[in-house]
Amino acid sequence: MPVTSTSLAHHLIVALPSLADAPFARSVALICQHDQNGAMGVVVNQPSDYTIGEVLAQMDIATDDEDLRSRAVLNGGPVHPERGFVIHDDARAWDSSLAVGEGLYLTTSRDILEAMARGEGPANALVTLGCAGWAESQLEGELADNSWLTVPADAELLFRTPFEQRWQGAAARIGVDLFRLTDYSGHV
């Protein structure tokens, strides 16, 4: 399948009921980068067994912020599960950041976590372990196979909607009720 020139960066992909494979069943992923070489994103609705406090402690970063310490870290995807990714809305020049779209960034450097621990971090942030990756034309193929819906990303869904409501909530933004869809599709 040829690669189109339309980038899905700054969009969410929402797993359709037919996509039952772990770790993507009922997932919502923010596409952070998408070009002719493939795509990279992070799953934004699957809490892990870890808290930010545990991650900070493992990195020898101290904080007195109990709210920060108790926040869930998300399972960002099966690629590099040992690596942390921070999705946030702060345009400051962090050591390693990628602009995902207007007002949304992905940072992988320690300095953002240190700022968060001091209470000087982004107003809104999600911390994930791992990411998701698609080879050249792979995501386009999965879209053609009816595995995903695409939805423009927005801060309300990413930062204020409870994790367990993001799957249906993302689809509802484009008028789709996932609970009314079948888990199969017909092809001629």
N, C-alpha and C positions, 0 to 999 in steps of 0.2 A: 504494500500500500504506500503511495507516495506521501511524503510529509507536506502538510499544508503550511502556508506562511502565517497562519493565525496562531499566536501564542496564547496559551492558557494560563500564563503567569498571572497572579493576582485573582485567580478563580478557585473555587472549591469544586472538587469532584465528589460526587455523592454516589456511593455504591447502591446499585439497584438490587432488589431482592434476589435476582438470579445470581449475583456474585456471592457465593457462599464460602469461598476460600478464605481461611484465616491467613493473614491478620486483617484482611480487608472487608470481611462481611460486616455490613451495617456501618461502614466507616465513612468519614468525611475527611478529605485530605486537602490541604491548602497547597496549590501548585506554586512553588517559589521560582522555578526556572523552567523554561520550555523553549527549545529551539530545535534546529535540524538534527542535533546530536542526541536528543532525548529529553527527558523531563525529570525534575526532582521536586519532591514535596514532603510535607509532614502531615501525619494523621493528627487531627485536632479534637477527637471525641472519645479516645480510649485511654482512661486513666491506667497508670501502671501500679505496681505494688509499692512504689517509692514516693516519698514526699520531697519537696524542695529542701527541707531541713536536712534530710539524709544525704542528699547530693552535696549540699554545701559542707556538711561535716566531713564527707569523704574527700572534699577538695581543700580541707583546712581553712574554710571561710566561716568566720563567726558572725552570728546575727542575734539580736535580741528581739527581733520581730516575730512574734509567735504566729501571726497570721501568715506571714511568708513561709515560715518553717512547716506549717501544716498543709500548705497547698499541694495538690497532687501534681506529680510529674506525669506527662502523657507518654504512651507508647507511640512514638512518632513514625515507626515503620521498621521493617526487618533489616534495613541496610545500616551498618555502623551502629548497632544497638548500644554500644559503649560510649558513643559520642553525644554530647548535649547540643541542642539547638534551641534558641530563644526566638520566638515570634513576638514582635512588639511594635509599638507605635512611636518610638522615640528616634528622631532624626540625628541625634548626636553622633559624632564620629567615633564609633566603637572600633576596636582593633580589627575585627573581621566581620563585616556586615555586607549584606546584599539587599538592595532595594527590591522588594517584591512587587510593589505597586505604590500608588499614591498613598503616602502616610503609613506604609506597612513594611517592616524590615525583618530579616532573618540574620541573627548574629550567633556566631559559634565561639566567641572568645570569652575568656575568663573575666575580663574587665566589666562586662555587663552584670554578671552574677555578683561581683564584689560591690558594684554600685547598688544593686537591689538589696544586698545584705545590710548596707549602710542606710537604706531608706532613700537613696538618691537615684534609683533606677527608673525605668519607664513607668508611666502611669498605668499602662496595660501591658501584660506580658504572659506568655504561655511558655513553659519549659517542657521540652520533649527529649526523650532518649531515642535515638535512631531516626531514620528518615526512610522515604520510599523513593525508588528510582525506576525509571523506564528507559529502555534502550531506544535507539532511533526507530521511529514509527510504532513502537509498542503501545504507547498510550492511545494513539490514533486508532490502532487496531482494536483495542479494548473498548473504545467509544463506539466504533462501528459494530462491535459485537453486542452492543446494548448492556455493557457492564456498569457504566457510569452515566450520571447526569452532570452537566456543568452548570455552575451557578456563580455569578459574580461574588467575590469575597466582600464581607462587610464587618466592621468592628463590633457591631451589636452581637452578631452570631459568634464571632471568634472570642470575644472577651466577656460577654455578659450572659449568654445563653448557657444554662447548665449542660454539662457534657452529655447526659442521657437524652437531652432534647435536641441536640444538634443535627442528628441524622434526619429526622422528620422535619425539623425546623428549616434546614437548608433547602430541602426539596420544596417545602411550602412557599419559599420565597419566589419560586417560579410557577406556583400553582399546582404542584404535584403532591398527591397524598400517597406516600409509599405503601401504606397499609391497604390501599385499593388496587395495587399492582400485583400481577401474578409473578411467580418466580421463573417463568419461562417466556420465551418470545418465539414468534413464528417467522420463518423465512421461506420465501418461495425459491 
